[in-house]
Amino acid sequence: MTPVRPALPREFVAVHKRRRMMDAMAELSAERGYGATKIADVVARAGVARKTLYDSFAGKEELFLAAFDAAVEEAREAVASACAEAGGGVEQRVEAGLEALLDFLAAHPARARLCMVEALSATPATAARYEGAIQDFAQLLRDGVPAHRRPDTLEETLVGGVAWILQQRIRNDEAEAVGALLPELSGFVLSPYRGVGKPGR
């Protein structure tokens, strides 16, 4: 007699379905663009009922924003953890953080495109969420470098520049190869901080 498997906890099932719907939104947005992605496509890809989606999200935009937030938070945690583990000086922390970010984007090309490309043009709300993420990463950089006299917008400019370079690669379906940009991006981000704290600076 085959033993009966215990039912999975309801909360676990709900979280798993939510994750599948967010992944489906990322995949379909990457393949077709946000505008061409329909709710029917999402539920079919995720393997859930239409009602299940609307039990969790008000609609397509809210699902997109949830997928965006989840990806950005995961990337931010990876960057912050890498910076903390690197210790040492500014160069080690910045390089470790950038490497963690590039590794995340390369490992999740659909989520990379959702966050770095589709979010900019999907809706005004997604564009605003993107700008908020830029500010969050700028603050993360600001917190990890020496305090010295510099323009208030320096970190925002650096993060925005990195984001622009990555957007071009991801837009061209090159997300999996962004790791090769590490030396170039590290040099770009570190250039304003080199020599800070040395005599005469």
LOMARSE-735482 format. One record per residue: residue in one letter; x, y, z of N, C-alpha, C, O, CB in turn. Coordinates in steps of 0.1 Angstrom, whole numbers, plus 5000, padded with zeros to 4 digits. Atoms other than C-alpha are relative to their C-alpha. Glycine has a CB too. Example, Ala and Ser with C-alpha at 12.3 -4.5 7.8 and 13.67 -1.06 7.14 Angstrom:
// LOMARSE-735482
A500949885000512349555078500950125000501950125007499050005012/S499149895000513749895071499250115008499750225009500450054986/
This chain:
// LOMARSE-735482
M500849885000500050005000500950125000501850145008499050005012/T499249885002501450334989499750105011498550135013499850074987/P500449914989501750575019499550134994499950184983501350035009/V500649885004499750895016501050125004501450135016498650035006/R499149894997502051205014499250115007498150145004500650064987/P500749894993501151475038499950124991500750154983500850045013/A500349895009499651785022501050115004501450135016498650065002/L499149894997502052085019499250115007498050135005500650054987/P500749894993501252375042499550104990500150134980501050075009/R500749915009498852625026500950124997500950174985498750045005/E499249885002501252915031501249974990501550064982500650055013/F498950045009504052725013499550004986500250054977500649875004/V500650015013501852654984499750144994500050174982498749925000/A500349865004500753024982501250074996501350144986499250075011/V498849935003504253154983500649944987501250024979501049985012/H499550065011505352904957499350044987499950074977499949845001/K500849955012502553004933500350144997500450184985498549985003/R499649855002503353374939501350014992501550094983500050075013/R498750005007506953304929499949964986500650024977501049915008/R500250055014505853114898499450114991499850134980499249884999/M500749895008503653404887501050124997501050174987498850055008/M499049905002506453654892501149964990501550044981500750045013/D499150055010508853434873499450004986500150034976500549865004/A500750005013506353404845499950144994500250154982498649945001/M500049865005505953774843501450054995501550114984499550105011/A498649965004509753824841500349934986500850004977501049965010/E499750075012510053554814499350064988499950084977499749855002/L500849955011507253684793500350144996500350184984498549995003/S499649865003508254044796501350004992501550094983500150085013/A498750015007511753954785499849954986500550004976500949915007/E500350065014510353754755499250094991499550114979499349875001/R501049935009507553984743499950155003499450224995498749945002/G500249874996507754304762498850015009497949935008499950104988/Y501149994990505454424790498750024993497749964996500350125009/G501249975007502854564766499349884994498149874993500250114990/A500550115007502454244747499749885009499149785005500949954989/T500250114991502254024778498650015006498250125012501150005012/K501450004995498653934788499949915012500749825015499149944989/I500350084988497253794820499949854997500449775004498850055008/A500250145004496253484802501349934997501449815000499149994987/D498750065003499853424791500749975013501349875015500850104992/V499450024987501053464827499549885007500349805012499950135008/V500650114993498653224842500349864993500549765000498550015002/A499750135007499352964815501449965002501749855005499850024985/R498650034998503152994819500249965015501049875018500850134997/A499850034986502852984857499349875005499649825015499550125009/G500850124997500352694857499150025012498949945020501049895003/V501049974990497852864879498750054994498650084982500650115010/A501349955005494252964876500050165000500750225008498849955009/R500149855001493353324867499650065013500150165017498950044989/K500449954987491553364900501250005010501250095019498949915006/T498950014991494753264918500950134998501350195008500949884997/L499249885002496553554902499350125006499950205013500250034985/Y500749884995493853804911499849995015499550095021498750014993/D500150014985493753674947501350065006501350105017499949855004/S498749954995497453794950500350134994501050215001501149904996/F499649885006497654084926498850074994497850004989501149984989/A501249925005495254364915500049994984498950004978500150145004/G500050015014496454314879501449994995502449965003499450124993/K498750025006499354304855501150095006502250055008500050024985/E499049914995501154614867500449975014501649975017499450145000/E499650034986501054514904500949875000501849865008498749975008/L499250125001502454174894501450034995502449985001499449894991/F498749965005505254334874500850075012502050045013499850104988/L499349934989506054564904500549905011501649925016499150105006/A499650104991506154264927501249924996502149905003498849905003/A498850075006508554084904501250095000502350045003499749954986/F498949905000510654394901500650015014501850005016499550144995/D499549994986510854444939500749885005501749895012498850035009/A499350124995511754084946501449994994502349955001499149884996/A498750015007514554084920501050115006502150075008499850024985/V499149894995515954424932500549975014501649995017499350134999/E499650034986515854314968501049895001502049895009498849965008/E499050115001517653984960501450054996502450015001499549894991/A498849955005520254174940500750095011501950085013499850084987/R499449914990520754434967500649925012501649965017498950105006/E499550094989521154164994501349944996502349935004499049905004/A498850065004523753994973501250105000502350075003499849944985/V499049895000525654324968500550035014501750045016499550124992/A499649964987525554425004500849895007501749925015498750035008/S499350114993526654075016501449994994502349975002499249874997/A498750015006529554074991500950115005502150095008499950004985/C499349894996530654415002500549985015501650005018499250134999/A499750034986530554315039501049895002501949915010498749965008/E499050115000532453995033501450044995502449995000499549884993/A498749955006535154175013500850075010502150055010499750084988/G499349934991536054395041501150094993500850144982500749915010/G498949935006539354575034499650144997498950215003500449934988/G500249865005539354905015498950024991498149924988501350054994/V501149975009537055074992500149924987499049874982500050154996/E499850075013538454904961499549865001498749814993501450004995/Q500450144998537854554975498549995001497849904996500749945012/R501550004998534254644986499350034987498349964984499650105011/V500749975013533254804953500149894990499249864984500650134995/E499850105010534754534932499249875004498649814995501549964999/A500850114996533054264953498550024998497849934994500349975015/G501449965002529754444952499649994985498549944982499750135005/L500350005015529854494914500049854995499249824987501150084993/E500050135004530854134909498849925004498249844996501349925006/A501350064996527854014929498950044992498049964988499850035015/L501149955008525554234909500149944986499149904981500150164999/L499950065013526954114876499749855000499149804990501450024994/D500350144999526753754887498549985001497949894995500749945013/F501550014999523053804897499450024986498549944982499550105010/L500749975013522153964863500349894990499449854982500650134995/A499650105009524053694844499249875003498849804994501549975000/A500750124996522353414863498450014998497849914997500249975015/H501449985001518853564859499750104988499250214991499450065013/P500149905011518653724824498650054998498450174994500449934987/A501449955002514853744823499750115011499150215008499049895002/R500249904989514753924857500850124997500450235001500349945014/A499149885004517654144845499350094990499350214992501349954995/R500749925010515654254815498850075006498550185002499649914988/L501249944994512454314835500550125008499850235007499349905010/C499649894991514354534860500850124992500650234995500949955011/M499149905006516854714837499550054987500050164982501349934997/V500549965013514954744804498550035001498050144998500349904990/E501549995000511154684807499550105010498550175007499449875002/A500649914990510654874839500150154996499250235000500849995013/L499949865004511755204823498950044991498550164991501350024992/S501049955010508955204797498749935002497749964995500549974986/A501250074999506254974810498950095004497950104997500249895011/T501049914995504255224830500750115008501850095012498849935009/P499449904991504855544850500449955013501449995019499150125001/A499750064987504755344882501249925000502049925009498849925005/T498850095001507355094870501350094998502350065004499949904989/A498849915002509655384858500450075013501650085016499650104990/A499849934987509255554892500749905010501649935017498850055007/R499450104991510155224910501549984995502349955004499249864999/Y498650015004513255194888500950115005502050095010500050004984/E499349894994514355544898500349995015501350025019499350134997/G499850024986513855454934501149905003501949915012498749955006/A499050104998516055144930501450074997502450035004499849894990/I498749935002518855364915500450085012501650085016499850104988/Q499649924987518655594946500449905011501349945018498750085004/D499750104989518755284969501449954998502249945007499049885000/F498650055002521955154952501050115001502150095005500049944986/A499149884998523455504952500350015015501450045019499450134994/Q499849994985522955514990500849895005501649915014498650005007/L499250124996524455164993501550034997502350005005499549884993/L498649965003527555294975500550115009501650115014500150054985/R499649894992527555614995500449965014501350015020498850105001/D499750054986527555425028501349925000501849905011498849915004/G498850095000530555215017501350074996502350004995499749894991/V498849935004532955485007500450115010499550155018499850074986/P499649904990534955735027499250134999498950174988501550034999/A500749875000533156055037501150114996502150125003499450045014/H499149895004534956345019499250104991498050074987501249944992/R500749905008533956655000499849954986500849924979500850145001/R500350045014532256554968498650054997497850085006500149844999/P501449965004529156644948499049915006499249795007499950014985/D501050084994525956534965499549894990499049794995498950095004/T500650105010524956354932501049914995500749834985499450084989/L498950085006528256174927499649854999499649794989501350015008/E500350145000527055824937498849974991498849874985499749955015/E501150025009523755864919500550004985500049924977499050125002/T499449995013525755964888500749874996500649814985500950124998/L499250135003528055654891499149884998499249814989501049985012/V501050115001525155414897499250014987499049914980499149995012/G500749985013523255564868500849974988500349914978499550144999/G499150045012526255524845500249854999500149804988501350075002/V499950155000526655164855498849944994498849854986500349945014/A501350055005522955104849499950024985499449934979498950075008/W500249975014523055264815500849904992500449844982500450144997/I499250095007525955044804499449865000499449794990501550005006/L500650134998524254734817498749994991498449884985499749975014/Q501349995008520954834800500349964985499649894979499350135001/Q499750025014522654834766500349854997499949804987501250094996/R499750145002524054484770498849915002498549824994501149965011/I501250084998520854344784499050024989498349924985499350045014/R500949975011518754514757500449914988499649884980500050154996/N499550085011520954324732500149855003500849784997501450054996/D500050144996520353994750501449955004501749835000499449914989/E498750044996523853984764500250005015501350025021501050104994/A500050004985522953964801501049895006501749925015498649975006/E499150114995524853634805501550034999502349965004499649874993/A498649965002528053804794500550125008501650175005500350014985/V499649874994528054114816501149985010501750085014498850055008/G498850014991530653964840501350054994502250095002500149855003/A498849955007533254064814500250155002501350205000500049964986/L500049864999532454424822500650045014500850165017498750064999/L499649974987533754394858501250105001501250205008500449885007/P498849914999537254564852499650144996500050245003501149954992/E500449875005535754844832499150085010499350205013499349994987/L501049944991532854914856500750045014500450145020498849915002/S499349974987535154894887500850124999500850215007500849885004/G499149885003537555144872499150135000499550235005500749984988/F500949895001534655374864499550055014499550175017498849974991/V500649964987533055364899501150055009500950145017499349885006/L499049974990536355384918500850134996501450185005501049885001/S499249895004537955664898499950135009500950195011499750044986/P500149884991536555954920500549985014500850085021498550045000/Y499650024986537655784952501549975001502049965013499249885006/R498550044999541255684944500850125005500750235000500549964986/G499249904994543655874965499350075012500050165018500450094990/V500649934989541055994990500649965013500849845016498449974999/G499550034987542456025024501550005000502150005011499549875005/K498649995001546056045012500550145002499750245000500649944987/P499549874998548256345021499950084987500250044976501550005004/G500249915011547556644999498749994993498450064984501149974990/R501350015007544056524990498950055009497750055006499749854997/
